[in-house]
Amino acid sequence: MTKDEYQYIIINLKKNAFVIGRILDNDLERVTASRFPAIEDIKRALMNSGANGVLMSGSGPSVFGVFESKDRARQSKTDLTSLDIGDIFLAEGLT
């Protein structure tokens, strides 16, 4: 990530209403997803289940979704469990 990208993130975080999907970025994801198409499948499933943004974590193997509400995240977990795509966990951000 370059300094310019950090500024873009900081500017967007300062806005009252911002789209989380616009600031999630992982350069390594492009390379990894080309070798492991399941990453894109999981990201698509998360978005289809209501995530506001999705991203592969670090160099993988985790993919996460950011949700507007706990209820939507819980429902997504239920939806995704039926897809048999791996272990699914709910986590809450620090406030």
Backbone bond lengths (Angstrom), bond angles and torsions (degrees), N, CA, C in turn:
res aa  C-N    CA-C-N  psi(-1)  N-CA   C-N-CA  omega(-1)  CA-C   N-CA-C  phi
1 M - - - 1.445 - - 1.527 108.15 -
2 T 1.290 116.22 135.10 1.458 120.49 179.92 1.523 110.77 -92.49
3 K 1.316 116.07 166.88 1.462 120.10 178.47 1.520 111.25 -58.50
4 D 1.334 117.58 -38.14 1.463 120.95 179.50 1.519 111.26 -61.00
5 E 1.335 116.73 -37.60 1.462 119.50 178.73 1.524 110.70 -67.00
6 Y 1.320 118.02 -37.18 1.460 120.75 176.74 1.528 110.05 -61.39
7 Q 1.315 117.05 -43.47 1.464 120.45 179.01 1.519 110.93 -61.19
8 Y 1.334 116.69 -40.83 1.460 121.31 178.16 1.533 109.95 -59.57
9 I 1.323 116.75 -43.85 1.463 121.48 179.98 1.522 110.07 -65.39
10 I 1.319 117.71 -46.53 1.464 121.68 -179.15 1.521 110.68 -60.13
11 I 1.307 117.24 -44.98 1.470 121.18 179.23 1.520 110.17 -60.07
12 N 1.333 117.97 -44.58 1.460 121.06 -178.89 1.526 112.47 -69.36
13 L 1.320 118.00 -36.02 1.457 119.96 178.69 1.522 112.04 -67.11
14 K 1.320 117.70 -26.85 1.457 121.43 -179.96 1.525 112.27 -76.24
15 K 1.314 117.64 -15.62 1.461 120.84 179.33 1.526 109.39 -74.14
16 N 1.311 116.32 146.57 1.464 120.34 178.28 1.517 111.33 -64.62
17 A 1.305 116.86 -41.85 1.459 120.87 179.68 1.528 107.50 -124.45
18 F 1.324 116.26 112.72 1.456 118.98 178.94 1.522 108.46 -131.22
19 V 1.302 115.39 161.56 1.453 121.62 -179.21 1.525 107.47 -99.76
20 I 1.330 116.43 111.03 1.468 121.39 -175.67 1.527 111.34 -58.35
21 G 1.317 116.90 -35.18 1.460 120.86 -178.79 1.519 113.53 -59.99
22 R 1.321 117.01 -23.27 1.469 120.58 -179.39 1.525 113.18 -76.52
23 I 1.331 116.81 -20.29 1.463 118.03 -176.92 1.526 113.07 -108.34
24 L 1.332 118.03 -4.93 1.463 120.25 178.10 1.522 109.03 -81.27
25 D 1.320 116.91 124.52 1.458 120.43 -177.86 1.526 109.37 -152.24
26 N 1.316 115.32 139.77 1.458 122.01 176.99 1.526 106.63 -147.11
27 D 1.313 117.17 104.84 1.469 121.00 -177.48 1.524 112.32 -59.63
28 L 1.313 117.44 -33.53 1.457 120.80 -179.15 1.530 112.28 -69.94
29 E 1.320 116.79 -22.87 1.463 120.69 -178.50 1.526 111.77 -58.34
30 R 1.305 117.82 -40.50 1.466 121.03 -178.53 1.533 111.28 -59.24
31 V 1.308 116.02 -43.32 1.466 121.11 -179.33 1.524 110.16 -68.95
32 T 1.321 116.02 -47.80 1.462 120.68 -177.15 1.523 111.60 -65.36
33 A 1.323 117.64 -43.31 1.467 121.13 -178.97 1.523 111.85 -65.01
34 S 1.320 117.55 -28.07 1.469 118.90 178.07 1.527 110.94 -68.04
35 R 1.317 116.66 -27.93 1.476 121.00 178.18 1.515 112.28 -91.69
36 F 1.342 116.10 -25.36 1.464 121.19 -176.99 1.541 109.05 -130.33
37 P 1.333 116.44 85.38 1.471 120.85 -176.93 1.531 114.22 -58.79
38 A 1.325 117.98 -18.52 1.469 120.50 179.00 1.523 111.17 -59.68
39 I 1.318 117.64 -27.00 1.464 120.65 179.00 1.524 110.12 -60.72
40 E 1.312 117.07 -47.67 1.478 120.10 178.37 1.521 111.07 -66.19
41 D 1.335 117.42 -35.53 1.469 120.78 178.13 1.527 110.50 -62.65
42 I 1.319 116.42 -43.68 1.461 120.98 179.95 1.526 110.37 -67.51
43 K 1.322 117.33 -42.86 1.471 120.62 177.78 1.529 110.71 -59.67
44 R 1.324 116.42 -43.84 1.461 121.17 179.40 1.537 110.22 -62.56
45 A 1.332 116.69 -42.98 1.463 120.62 179.29 1.526 111.17 -62.38
46 L 1.325 116.96 -41.15 1.466 120.60 177.56 1.526 111.30 -63.30
47 M 1.313 116.95 -45.05 1.468 120.13 178.80 1.528 111.00 -63.34
48 N 1.334 116.03 -42.38 1.464 120.07 179.52 1.524 112.29 -65.46
49 S 1.329 116.51 -22.83 1.461 119.37 179.80 1.526 112.32 -94.73
50 G 1.320 117.04 7.31 1.460 120.11 171.49 1.510 117.73 109.81
51 A 1.325 118.71 8.91 1.468 119.90 178.19 1.527 110.16 -67.09
52 N 1.325 116.04 142.83 1.463 121.30 176.76 1.519 111.59 -82.61
53 G 1.323 116.71 -19.30 1.452 123.06 177.88 1.516 109.14 -165.14
54 V 1.322 116.66 150.37 1.468 121.83 179.87 1.521 109.41 -139.33
55 L 1.338 116.16 153.01 1.454 120.01 -178.62 1.524 109.52 -163.90
56 M 1.324 115.72 148.07 1.453 120.94 169.83 1.526 106.64 -76.50
57 S 1.309 116.76 138.33 1.449 121.44 -179.00 1.521 110.91 -88.64
58 G 1.309 117.23 123.69 1.463 122.15 177.90 1.512 112.15 55.62
59 S 1.325 115.95 -127.39 1.468 120.55 178.84 1.525 110.36 -96.27
60 G 1.332 116.90 13.74 1.451 122.46 -177.32 1.515 108.03 94.73
61 P 1.249 120.99 -178.86 1.454 129.21 4.56 1.528 113.54 -91.80
62 S 1.317 118.31 12.80 1.462 120.90 -176.65 1.519 112.00 -93.36
63 V 1.318 114.88 146.92 1.463 122.94 171.81 1.519 105.43 -127.51
64 F 1.326 117.01 137.11 1.463 119.26 -179.32 1.518 111.01 -128.24
65 G 1.323 114.21 158.49 1.453 122.03 175.20 1.511 109.38 -124.50
66 V 1.317 116.15 147.10 1.460 122.55 176.91 1.522 106.96 -108.66
67 F 1.330 115.84 127.99 1.458 121.42 -175.86 1.514 110.70 -118.33
68 E 1.312 115.57 151.80 1.456 121.89 -178.78 1.528 111.88 -73.12
69 S 1.340 116.83 -28.88 1.457 119.37 -177.01 1.528 110.98 -140.81
70 K 1.328 114.87 157.12 1.464 120.38 176.32 1.524 110.32 -63.40
71 D 1.330 116.03 -39.59 1.466 119.30 -179.51 1.523 111.53 -61.25
72 R 1.329 116.27 -43.45 1.475 119.71 179.74 1.532 110.02 -65.23
73 A 1.317 117.43 -38.58 1.465 121.12 178.48 1.530 110.69 -65.72
74 R 1.318 116.60 -42.53 1.471 119.96 178.09 1.526 110.83 -62.11
75 Q 1.313 116.83 -43.55 1.462 120.47 179.66 1.526 110.39 -64.68
76 S 1.307 116.27 -38.96 1.467 120.41 177.88 1.521 110.71 -62.04
77 K 1.318 116.28 -42.16 1.470 119.16 178.54 1.524 109.98 -59.07
78 T 1.309 117.01 -43.83 1.462 121.07 177.95 1.528 110.56 -61.28
79 D 1.325 115.87 -46.34 1.467 120.55 179.85 1.529 111.37 -60.33
80 L 1.329 116.33 -46.61 1.463 120.84 -175.19 1.526 112.93 -72.63
81 T 1.322 117.07 -29.51 1.462 120.02 179.00 1.522 110.83 -58.67
82 S 1.302 116.76 -36.01 1.469 120.62 -179.24 1.531 112.50 -70.18
83 L 1.329 117.86 -14.13 1.474 121.18 -179.14 1.518 113.06 -85.48
84 D 1.319 117.85 -11.07 1.462 122.80 179.90 1.533 111.47 52.83
85 I 1.352 114.96 56.72 1.471 120.62 -177.87 1.526 112.42 -107.62
86 G 1.308 117.36 8.45 1.460 121.17 -179.73 1.509 110.83 123.99
87 D 1.316 115.45 -172.95 1.464 120.58 179.91 1.520 110.16 -70.96
88 I 1.323 115.56 140.64 1.459 121.14 -179.03 1.522 108.23 -127.18
89 F 1.318 115.66 129.49 1.457 121.58 -178.42 1.518 110.01 -126.83
90 L 1.315 115.97 149.25 1.454 121.53 170.97 1.524 107.87 -102.46
91 A 1.291 116.83 136.25 1.462 121.94 177.33 1.517 107.77 -135.74
92 E 1.301 115.42 146.63 1.452 120.59 179.74 1.517 109.02 -111.98
93 G 1.315 116.36 137.35 1.447 121.05 178.55 1.527 112.00 -71.06
94 L 1.303 115.70 158.95 1.444 120.95 176.35 1.517 109.40 -75.63
95 T 1.311 116.33 142.35 1.465 119.55 178.03 1.501 111.06 -119.95
